[in-house]
Amino acid sequence: MPIRRALSAHDLDDNATGDVAAAQDEYNEVERRLHWTLLGLVGSAGPLDTYPGMAPSGSDYYQKSVPHALRLRALLMKEIHR
């Protein structure tokens, strides 16, 4: 994870090349697997999309999914720090 953050993989850039583009592709794949396969969040906000105190934006469906995503994020963070 630190490598992806150092390469800014979580900050999407359509013009990225080289290592940054590869890291973004890897990050996107992990995020899709987490959302779709493990959490069943197809089309919803996920725990990697949200953070405490954020102002939800986007479609009504997406905004309604933010509280659930924040709960999942809190659970994931709790397990990471355990």
Secondary structure, 3 states (H helix, E strand, C coil): CHHHHHCCCCCCCCCCCHHHHHHHHHHHHHHHHHHHHHCCCCCCCCCCCCCCCCCCCCCHHHHHHHHHHHHHHHHHHHHHCC
